[in-house]
Amino acid sequence: MAHPTILALCAGIGGLELGVKLACPGARVLCYIEREAYAAAVLLARMEDTSLEPAPVWCGDIERCDFAPFVDRVDVL
């Protein structure tokens, strides 16, 4: 079975994604989506200190996010 891919909607500071990675070590985050600049900055800092795996962070209104790159690639929202 392939490892699940995650699209982290309303990601906050990545806590849920860390929990998923503990439960399913092969899981991979495709993108973190977060509208709050502070939380997005924390995500980037966690990637820099290697607490989170590197992935793009989209910061803005979720209604304006282009989800086309994720079609047929996401297992978990």
N, C-alpha and C positions, 0 to 999 in steps of 0.2 A: 504494500500500500504506500502510495506517495505521501509525503509530509504535507499537512494542510497549509494553505496560504491564507493570510489574514488581511482584511482591509479594516483598519482601526478607525471607526467613525466616532466622533466626539471623544478622542483619545485621552484627553486630559494630560496627565503626566506619565502615561504608559503603564499604570499599575495592572490593569486587566491583562494586557499583553504579556507582562512578566509572569503572571499567574498561568496563562495559557502555555507559555514556554516551559514552565515547571511541570505542568501536567503532560505536555506533549513536546518533548525537547526538539523535535525536528521541525516544528511549526516555524513559518517564516512570515514576517510582516511585509506586505507589499508597499503600504503607505499609511502614514498616520494623518488623520484629518482632524483638525482642531481649530476652532474659531478664535480662541483667546490667545493673544500674543504671548502672555506670560507662560501659559502651559506649553505652547509651541517652543518657547525658548528653553524650558526645562527638558523637553524631549530632546532637543539638539544637544544640550549639556550632557544628558544621560548617554547619548550616542558617543559623544566625545570621550567620556570617561569609561566607555564600554559596558555600562550597565544595561543598555539597550543595543540591539543590533542596528546597524545603519539602514535607513530607509528614508525615502522622501517624506517631508512634512508639508502638507498643504494647510496653510493658515488662512481662514476666511469663512464666509458664509457657505454652509454645506450645499445650499441650493445652487450655488454658482460653480461648484466643483465639476470638472469634466470626468465622468466615470468611464468613458469609452475605453481608456487603456486597461481597465480591469475586467472588462466583459470576458466571461468564460475563464478567468484566471483566479477567482476568489472562491475559497471554500467556506470561510467564516467571516461574518460581519460583526 
